[in-house]
Amino acid sequence: MSPRRTWLRVAVPLVLIALATSGAAWSPRLDLPLTTGAWGAPGGVNSGLLLWYDTAEAGTMSLGPRLRYWFDKSGQAQHASVSAGPFQPYPTLASGVAGLQFSGAAVQLPASIPLEPMTVMLVFRQSNDGLSHPLMGSRTRFSGIAMEFGRLRIYSNGQAVGASTARTVTGLTITTVRTAAGAADGFQYNGGAETAFNITTTESMNWIGGMFVAGTAKYFVGTIMEVVIWGRSLSSSELQAAHRALGAKWGISVP
């Protein structure tokens, strides 16, 4: 008589560990989605958050060695890609601060961002504050946000509004543009006093670091550290909270 066998079934949790290497090929169609709340938005302003790219989180960038994909921290899975070419942004240290160096290519957003209503905060450093650089814009239309010889300009199909005088802050800055449908719009530097402007537009943006200007693609030259976009106009208290969080993070003096 053969011995009786008893089978014991044990349930154990399955742990999936993903290892990334510099040579690994990553596809945005295969990534594990980040759920809302994986990261808390700057200042805790989570409502209306559309996308959030951050060089301080090295794991959110796919490099080879230049930027290939930029993972979205907002939880909306708006991961951005860069077209192949010799001018893709690459990681760098600007005065000891981690960022992406742009010099002739833009980051393509997976979805267009309406110019109105929205709030965008960009942490960046221009290579030369006396030059004209698009910060964000459309790949096919003369619409977006640019810093022109120290003056912030917002374009809607070639029509510009914005600052009439040059900014006084230079170097690493937080530049904020806030638009509100049917209400006053404004922009700020480092969370300071808001400068009012008015724009009514249905235009949108789908590039970071580029804009289609008068029939030609123009590109930002400098270092971008962080891009945060909400699909609404933030309140003054929300702006202050987000500015203070970004200022503390990047060592920028904010009121």
DAZI-V871648 format. One record per helix or strand of 3 or more residues. SS is the DSSP state (~ for helix, > for strand). FROM is the first residue (numbers start at 1). TO is the last residue. Records with the same first field share a line. If there is no record, write none. Layout:
# DAZI-V871648
SS->FROM-TO, FROM-TO
This chain:
# DAZI-V871648
~->28-30, 42-44, 58-60, 236-250
>->49-54, 61-63, 67-70, 90-94, 97-102, 107-114, 118-126, 132-137, 144-148, 151-156, 159-162, 173-179, 185-189, 195-197, 204-208, 210-213, 216-219, 222-230
